[in-house]
Amino acid sequence: MSDFPFECAISEARVARVNGEFVINPSRAKLAESDIDMMIGASADSVMMVEGEMDEISEEEMADAIKFAHEAIKVQVAAQLRLAEAFGKKQVREYETAEANEELEKRIHDMAYYKCYAIAKKGTSKAERGAAFAEVKEEVKASFTEEEMAEFGHLVGGYYRKAEKEAVRELTLAEGIRLDGRKTDEIRPIWCEVDYLPSTHGSSIFTRGETQALATVTLGTSRDSNKIDMPSYEGEENFYLHYNFPPFCTGEARPLRGTSRREVGHGNLAQRGLKGMIPADNPYTVRVVSEVLESNGSSSMATVCAGTMALMDAGVQITRPVSGIAMGLISDGSRYAVLSDILGDEDHLGDMDFKVTGTSEGITACQMDIKIKGLSYEILVNALQQARAGRLHILDKITETIATPAEDVKPHSPKMITRVIPNEFIGALIGPGGKVIQELQKETGCTIVINEDPETEEGIVEILGTSPEGIAMVEAKIDSITFKPIVGNSYEVKVIKMLDFGAVVEYLDAPGNEVLLHVSELAWERTENVTDVVNMGDVFDVKYFGLDARTRKEKVSRKALLEKPEGYVARPPRDDSRGRDNKRRDDRKPRSRD
């Protein structure tokens, strides 16, 4: 509505697909059921931006989703225009345009265009090409006198860059040749390797042309999950990815000022591309970190490829490997060329940056920025189909290096064991003030995390450790705390204490669980001394009878498992409390008659 020179009305829409039906601007509940979550930005005429994640959908399904969203956007754009007309859109203000010099522009074009065309056609490396272009630029500047440079020198650089851009674009449109000598659908040479860093839980390096990413994987417990606290959402992520783009990867020397907007965006895209392949029953919290060591385009897609291999190297049982590719476009209105695996210069000089990640079964994430108006669906579909061919080519290179996830984590990686215990035993495992669990962690060298299932209220115990012996000790302690003998079953026990009226025995299956074996249950014969039958350290079987009706204490018997002697006659049970009762009676004082 303002007088600002704004080209046209634009709008956006979120599209999901629930039970095969597209939905515009779905709720969070609908998104949870959807296999597509995409944001589309567009004008009434053309799509400008696409970003989202999917559950391995086809290229045709993705194009249909974009079309569906665009129809909704057209309605919103029309509403904006009606609003502006109803309230009176102001006339565009007069403003000063950039300084132009057509004669100077033609002079520089004639001097630089064909030289830049020839350099671009040689198919040299980024450094060689950059040096050659810089030399041409200096020749152009040197052709002007000092007076000319003082008058319009500030325009020379811009007109030179325009000539260089036109030369590179025309080479691709006219001859199908790109800056590095490739054809439009050709992928740069690839080499990759796993287990690149010996001390990490998983690692890989992926190199495609002059772009290289080193990915590492770290495995942790639920305590290491990424906490999300936003105005619109609060929760946790058990899989997350960090993307680092240090200055040296592009040959620059500048200070690090924290994570940039670009790094956040590229990291989110790579995370979306991979997270759908992490199984729901994966017990670990998984963190992937990608360090871009060299960059000449498509570093976020190199991150996806390196991340896939690092996950498989770490033993994370991903559903399928994922690869990624960045597509470009050069168009002059009548001609166009879709470029596979674009260079950094092609991203800068081209009309589209379209990143697609996916498996052999379909697309998992995408991000597209369009720099021109009027991108047709024909071009979009062609770009998607060409991206699929490139993606599968890259996937073949990945699977040649590592085809399936490692069967187990590395020897130095933590092993995760998950146990479920009844709610009533959570307190016993933690102990007063956390004493039991803290001592157990110190003794075993394991990390123990206890969470409560919100639905069943059961305790979910995560045991993370590198020592099988330590993990076994934790499991033995859990078994001991949660052990409940079953009435009628027999158990192996060990004598750990001798008493006058029986022996205290410990269940071998649950160390720490003790029960009294009464002297009357040692043998069928009358036993005067416990040591006549058993001694410290003896191991034998007993039968469990549950709670004794008379004493209300747990009862076990050794003699119940022995054969009853012939002619056996049961005797009255021995009363061990009789002596104590007589003593109490002797200690009583006579009551005073007063």
N, C-alpha and C positions, 0 to 999 in steps of 0.2 A: 504493500500500500504506500510505501514511502517513495521519495523521488530518487532513491539510490539506483544506480544503473545495474539492476539485477536481471540476469538474462531471462530466466523463466521460472515458473513455479515448480517445485519438486516436493516429493513426499516419500514415505517409506511404509513398509508393511512387514510383519513377521508372518511366515507361513509354516504350518505344520501339517502332518498327514496322520490322521487317526482312523484306524480300520479302513484304510484305502481311500479316505475322503480328505481332501485338502481343507484346512481351516485357517482363516485369517485372524491374526492377533489372538492366539490361543491363551488360555489361562495356564498357570503352572501345572495344574492337575492334568490338563489336556496334553501339555508338553511331555509329561512323564509317560504318557501312553504313545507318544508320537515316534515315528522313525525318521522324521525330518524336522530340523529346527534351523530355519534360514531367515536372514534379514535382507530385504531387497530395497534399494533406493533407486528412484527413477523419476523422470519427468513424464509428461503425457506421451512423449514420442519415443523415448529410449531408456533402456536400463543403464544405470550409472555405477551401481555398486551391488555386490552380492557377497554375503559372508554367512557361514553356517556349518553345521555338522549333520551327518546322516548315518544311517545304519546300512552301509553298503548298498546304496541305491544305484540304478543304472543312469547313464547319461541322458536317456530319453525322459526318465522320471524327473531328473533335476531340471531339465528344460521346461517340462510341464509345470513344475512348481513355480519357476520364475515367471512363466506366462500368467499363471493364476494370480500371483501376487501383483503383477503389473496391472491387471484389470482392476484390482482393488485400489491401486495407487492412482489410476486415472480418475476414479470417482472422487478421491480425496483432493487431487489437483483441481478438478472442476469446481469443487466446493470452495477452494481457496480463491479461485478466479471470480466466482460469484460474490464472495465476500468483498473482494477488492472493488468490484464494479458497484456493488450496493452502497458502499460507504465512500466511494470516490477515490480511485487511485490517482496519486499526484503525477504530474508530468515529470519525466526524467530530467534532472538538473543538468545544466551545462557544466562540463568539466574539462580540464586540460588533458589531452591525450599525450602519449609518449612522443618525444621528438623523433621525427623521421627525416631521412635524407635518401631519396630514391636513387639519385646519381651515385652517391657513395656506396649504397647497397649493391648496385649493379657492378660497380668497379671491383668491389671485394669479391663478389660472386664469380666474376670472370677470372680473377686471379686464383681463387682457392678451390672452386668447385671440382674441376677435373683432377687436380692434384689430390684432393681428399678422396675422390672416387677411386683413383689408382691405388692409394694407400689401403683403402677399405677392401679392395679386391685381392690384395696380397694374402689375406688370411693370417696375419701375424698375431703374436701374443699381445696381451693387454699393455704390457710395459713398452714393447717395441712400437705398437700402434700409437700409444699416447705420446711417445717421443717424436714420432714422425709427424703427427698432427701439430704438436707444439712447434716444430720446426717450420711448418707451413705458415702457422700463425705469425711467427716472428718475421718471416719473409714478407708477409702482407704488411705488417707494421713498419718494416724497414723501407717499404716503397713510398711511404709518406714523408714529407719534409717536416721539420720541427714546427713550422708555422701551421701546417695542416693538422698535425697531431694536437697542437694546442687548441685549434678551432673545433675539431670534431673527433678527437682521439677517443673520447668516452663512448663513441658509437661503434668503433672498429671491432672490439671484442664481440659484441652482440651480433653484428652482421657476419663476422667470421663463423661463429657457432651456427648461425642459420644456414650458411652455405655448406658447412660440414654435415649438418643434419640432413639437408636435402640430398646430398651426395650419397650418404649411407642408405637412406630410405629408397632412393631410386635404384641403387644397385640391387637391393633385395627384391623390389617390385619388378624390375626389368629382367634380371638375370637369375633370380632365385638364389643369390649368393649372399652370405652373411659376413659380418666383420671378421670372424675367425675362420672363414673359408668353408663353413658347413652349409648343407642344404637346409631348407626351412624346417624339415621334419627330423633332422638328424640330432642325436644326443651326443654330448661331449664324451670323451673317453672316461671310463669309470674304473677305479680300483678301490678295494675296501678290505678291511681286516678286523677280526674280532680278538678279544683278550689282549688288547693293545697295551693296557696298563696292568701290571701284575697284582697290584694291591687292592684294586677296586672290586666291588661285588659283581660288576659287569662293565665291559667297555668295548668300544669299536671306533674305527676311524673310517670316514667315507669321503672320497675325493671324486669330484666330477669336474673335469677341466681344471680351471683355476679357482675352484671353490672347494673348501675342505672343512669338515666338522668333526670334532672329537666329542663323543658322547660317553657319559659315565652313568651307571645305575647304582643307587644306594637302597638297601632294603632295611626297613624298620618296622616297629610295632604301630598300633593304632595311636599311641601317644605321640608319634611323629607325624601325624596327619596334618595337612595344611588347613589352618583355621580361616574360614571366610566370614567376615563380618561387614556386610554392606547394608545400606538402608532398605534394600528390597529383598535381601536373602541372607540367611545365617546358617552356616553348616560347616562341614568338613570335606576335604578331598583326600582320598587314599591313594590317588595317583596324580602327580603334578610334574610339570616340566619347566625348567628355567633355561632361557636362551641368552647367551652372552656374546656380545659383538664388540670385542676390544679394538681400539684404534689401529693396532699394528696389522690387523687382518686386511686392511686396505692401504697399508704403507704409510699410515699417518702417525704422528707423535703428538698427542694431546692428552690433557688430564682426564681422568675418569670422574664424572660428576654424578654417579649413581645410574640406576637403570633408566634408560630412555623410553619414550613412548613407543618408538619403533621396536625395541627389544621386547616390551610387554606384548605388543600386537603379534609379533612373529612367534613368541613363545606360546601365546594362547592358541594360535593357529596350529602349531605342531602338536600341542597337547590335545586339542580336539581331534586331530587326525589319528592319534594313537590310542586315546583312552577307551574307545569302543571295543578294542581288541583285548583289553585286560579282563580276564574272567571275573564274574561276580564272586566266586568262591576263593579268589586269590587272598591268602592270609596276610600278606605283607602290605605295609605302606611303601609305595614305590616312588622314588624321586629320580628323575632323569635331568641331567645337566648337559647342555650342549655348548661347547666352546668353539666358536668359529675361528679357525686358525688362518684361513685365507678366504677372501670373498671376491667373486666376480659374477654376482647374480645367483639367485636361487638358494641362498644360504638357509632359509627357513625350511626348504624342501630337503636340503642335505641333512638338516637336523632330524627330520622325520625318518630318513633312511638310516642314519647313524643310530638314532634312538631305537628303531626296530631291531637292529642287530645287537645293540647293547642289552636290550631286554632279553632277547633269546640267549645271549651269552651268559646273562645272570641267572638263567634257569626260570625266568618268569614265563609261565605257560600261556603265552598270548595265543589267541584264536587263530590268527593268520598274520603273516608279515605285511607291513604297509610300506608303500613307496610314495614319493611325491614329486611333482614336476611343476615348473612355472612356465606358463605359456604367454606369448606376446602377440602383438598385432601391428602391422603397418598397412595403412590404407590411405588412398588419395581420393576416395569418393567413388571411383569407378573400378579401381583395382585394389586387391588386398592380398596380404600374405600372413598366414598364421604361423608363428614361430614356436618351435618346441625348445624347451630348456634354454631360456633367454639369458643373455649376458647382462651385466650391469649397465653397459652402454645401450643395449637394446631396450632395457626397461626405461631408461632416460629418454631415448629418441623415439620410442614406439608409442602406440596409442592404447595399449592395454597391458595390464599385469594380472594374469589369471592363474592363481595357484590352486592345484587340485591334488588331494591325497586320496589313496584308496588301496584296496586289496585286489586280488584276482577276481573277487566277486562283485566289487562295486566301489562307489565313492564314499569316503568317510568324512571329508571336510573340504571346504573350498573358501577362497577369498578372491574377489575380482574387483579391480578398479578400472574404469573406462575413462579415457581422456578425450574422447570425441563424441559428438552427438550422432544419433541415428545408427547405433550398432544393431544390425538385423539379427533375427533369430537364426537365419541361415549361417551367418558367421559364428554365432554362439555355438550352434550344434556342431559345426565343423571343428571348432576349437576343442570342444569336449571330446569328440571322437579321436582327434589327433593327440589329445592329452592322454587318452586311454592307451593308445599304442605306445606312446613314450613311457607311460607309467609301468606297463607290463614289461617293457624292455629293461627298465631299471630294476624291476622286481626280480627278473631272471638273474641279474648280476648279484643281487643281494642273496638270493637262495643258492647261488653257486658258492658263496662264501660260507653261509650258514643256513641250512634248509629248514631246520626245526629247532625249537628251544632245547637247551641242555636238559637232560633228564632230572638233574638235581642242581642245587646251588653249589658254588665253589667251596672247596674245603675250608677256606678262611672266611666264608660268608656266614652270617647267622642263619641257623635253621629255626623255622617257626613251627611250633606245635600248638594247636588250639584244643583246649579241653573245656567241656561244659560240666558245671557242677550245680547241684541243687542250691537254691537261694540260702537255705539254712546253714550251709557250710562256708559261705563267703567270709563271715566274721572270723571263723576259726582259722581260715587260711591267712587272713590279714594279721590277726592277733591283736592284743591290746596295744594301741598306739602304733600299730604297724610292725610290732616286734618280730612276729613269725616270718612275714614276707621279707622284711629287710635282712634278717639273719640268713634266710634261705638264699636270697640274691647274693649276699656276700660269700656264702659258703660254696655256691655252685658257679658263680660267675655269669649267671643268666639274668636277663631282664624279664620281670614278670609283671604283666599288666592285667588287671581284673576290671571288666566292664559288666554292667547288668543289662541283660536283654530287656528292652522296654515292654515287649509283649508277654514273654513267658516268665520274666523276672528271674531267669536262671543266670548263673554267673558264667561269663565267657572269659576263660583264663588263657592269655597268650604267653607262651614261653619262648623267648628268643635267646639263642646262645650258639656259640661256635663249638662247644664241647659236648659230644654225645653223652659222656658220663654225667656232666652237669645237668643236662636236660633230663636224663634218666632219674637223677636224684630228686629233681623237682616233681616229676611225675609220680615217683614213689611216695613223696610227701603228700601229694594230692590224694593218691590212692589210700594212704593211711588215714587222712582226715575224713575222707568220704566213705570209708569202708563200713559196710553194714552186713554182718553175717546173716545168712538165711536159715531159718529154722529147719532142722532136719538134715542140713548139709554137714559134711565133714571138712575140717581144716587142719593144716599142718601148723603146729605151734612149737615154741621153744621156751623152756623154763628160764625165767630171768630173775626170780626171787623165791626163796624158800621161807614158808611160815609154818607154825606149829599145826595149823588146821588146814593146810593145803599148799599149793604152789601157784605163784602168779606166772601165767604163760602169755607169750606175745604171738600174735598171728604173723606167720612168716610172709604172707601176702600183703600185710599192712603193718609194717614196723611202727611201733609206738602205740598200737591198739592192744591193750592188756585186758585180761579177764582172770578171775580166780577159778582155779580148778580145785574144788573142795576135796579134802582127804577121802570123803566117802565115795567120790567118783573116780578114784584112782584105779581101783581093782575090785573084783567081786568079793575077794577075801577081806576080812576086817583088817584095816591098816591102822596100827598104833602110831608108827612114825612115818612121816612123808618120805624120808630118805630111804625107807625100805623098798620103795617102788621107783621113785624118780630122783634125779639130782640136777644141780645147776648145769645148764647148757644142753640138757637132753632134748631131743627133737622127736616128736611123735604126733599122731593124729588124735583129734578130739571131735566129738559130735556136738553141734550147737542146738540147744533146746529153747532158746529165747529167755523170757523173764520167768524166774521161778515164782510160782503162785504164793509160796510162803514167805520168802525173803524179799521178793520184788527186785531181785538182782539177776543179772545175766547168768545163765547156767550152761556149763559145758561138761562133757563127760568123756573120760578115757575108757572106762569100763564098758560103756555102751557099744564100743567097737570091738570088744573082746568076747570070745565065746564063753557063755555062762557055764560054770562048772556043774557036773552032774550031781543032783541031789542038793543043789544050793537052796538054803532057806534064808529069806531076808530077815535081818535083825533090825531092831528099832534104830532110827537115825541117831547119830552121835550129836549131843547137845553141847556145843562149845561155850554156850553162854551160861551153863549151870554154875560153874565155879565163880563167875563174876556175880551172878545173882546171889549166891550164898554169902559172898563177901559183902555185898550191899546190905544183906539182912543183918550180918554181924555188926556192921558199922552203925546201924540205927540206934538211936538213944530212946530209952523209955519215955513216954509222955508223962508230963507232970500232972498229977491229979488236980493241982490248982488251975 
